[in-house]
């Protein structure tokens, strides 16, 4: 390699390192300094701990609803499990003729606020969710009619009948 070629290669290497250094400095400048952190495990516990239901609460149990919704082809099967410890599980299956069913499985906490059911999802399809996102908190006005739990939501009422504690939705 001649002296001129060596100087040229050295300049190219220097330019590469200069560009990488500048990029690193810019990236470091964009970093956000984290605010004060809660005690280890406290924030996660505040978001995922559930409040126990009142003893004998009629809403505690396994509830199954099957219905058709306007604009949705097929039958929607909903299994909602409200536990005494305040935890909940919500499973939804959309069954359509000639197509594979689609499913959603959520877990989290529930609480009763008068006649309003508040459900807070902490995991959707076994993946932790972003707790600040309002999509994971749902509220339904509830009525008990002839032993059924009727949820009044934005898509209209959904009637759920009580199922045995060991009932699970059939796998597709």
Secondary structure by P-SEA (a helix, b strand, c coil): ccaaaaaaaaaaaaaaaaaaaaaaaaaaaaccccccccccaaaaaaacbbbbcccccccccbbbbbbccccccbbbbbbbbbcccccbbbbbbbbbccccccbbbbbbbbbbcccbbbbbbcccccccccccccccbbbbbccccccbbbbbccccbbbbbbcccccccccc
